[in-house]
Amino acid sequence: MAAEGGQDGGSGYYIQHHLQNLQVCRVEGEWVWNDCAGNFWAMNVDSMFWSVLLGLIFVISFRSVAKKTSADKPSRWQAVVEMIVEFVDSSVKDTFHGTSRLIAPLGLTIFVWVFLMNLMDLIPVDWIPGLSYLLGIEYMKIVPTTDVNITFAMSISVFLLIIFYTIKNKGVTGFIGELTMHPIAPPTKGVGIIAAPLVIAFNFILESVALLAKPLSLSLRLFGNMFAGELIFILIALIGWFQLPLHFGWAVFHILVVTLQAFIFMMLTIVYLSLASEKH
Amino acid sequence: MDINIGTLGGQTIAMIVFVWFCMKYIWPPILNAIEERQEKIAEGLAAAESGQEKLVEAEAEAESIIAEAKRQASTILDQANARANEIVADGKNDGVKERERQLTAAKAEIEQETNRAREELRGQVSAIAIAGAQKILEREIDDASHQDILGKLAKQL
């Protein structure tokens, strides 16, 4: 099993191979596959493919319920969907007290989408890459959340929304004030006023780090958890027949991680956005 | 593990599209259905509660109506009994009165009849007495001895 997809056959190569994205980039006017190391303009085709596919699965399956909702006689699938929707809705209502048409659907999308992407981790690590190798595709990483680009893209979107909501609810001055007037209020009168720029600079550094830490921690937490999980699956897959009980045990544990990470991503998004909308 | 703009941008666009779609076409209808059902359940519960209350009210009302009817029935029964007693008493009175009246009438008639018979009898007795007297007188009378009387009478004429 270890030799699958590689000419070399070493376990180091096996692991490397499993962690390599299928990439495409443009070099000197031509499309190049899998030779894009360090190319900033490349694209991880496998991550994008699975991410969009799972997003479509979410959108289509939930839309099928939304199209024919019935208040009187819900179908089983509708009951499942409503359970998820109510769960997200109550999480949002517990945290966010304003009115926003965006935050709850955003939370739902993040939760289900991230959950589905994480769930790909439970598919045995060689199945789909092996299949795609037979079809002539050399690399295939099927868990989009083990790709730092995917998690970063999501957290940066959330970050932009945080800034948008802060400016929308507190104005540009409020946003700047939040970055410079906390946590130490600069002195406004007397001799101390000389120290005010110093205090403001201090506040600004502190608050900027805090602000930038939000998307960074959001994406790296998800990425780290899923990447580590995936790596352990790969390591377990290396050990031959004894992998079966180990794989089962880790998969059972991973079900928890998959759900928890999706929930944490959603919950933190809601918390950040409600903090951004809150008036002091 | 490299950061590359293709994946970042692609995922961001995908996310915007999916969130927009969810916000527009998934979230509102599902939440509407949930809220509609919650409303219906609340209405149903309220209706059941008010129905229960009405039932209790109706039962109380029925009980009071039955009690009233019972009371009326017993009043009517009492009245009827009293009336019956009254009628019986009246009847007795009337009977007694009638009997007395008829008794009195009969007594009066009897007395009348008795008196009439007595009068008749008296008349007949006096006639018999006169007839007897006539017979006796006829034998006793002697024209000679009575001539003087007759003569005196004739003189006086």
Interface residues (C-beta under 8 A of the other chain):
Chain A: L19 Q23 V24 C25 C36 A37 G38 N39 F40 W41 A42 M43 N44 S47 M48 S51 V52 G55 F58 V59 F62 R63 V65 A66 K67 T69 S70 A71 D72 P74 Q78 V81 E82 V85 E86 D89 R101 L102 A104 P105 L106 L108 T109 W113 P144 D147 V148 N149 I150 F152 A153 M154 I156 S157
Chain B: M1 D2 I3 N4 I5 G6 T7 L8 G9 G10 Q11 T12 A14 M15 I16 F18 V19 F21 C22 M23 Y25 I26 W27 P29 I30 L31 N32 A33 I34 E36 R37 K40
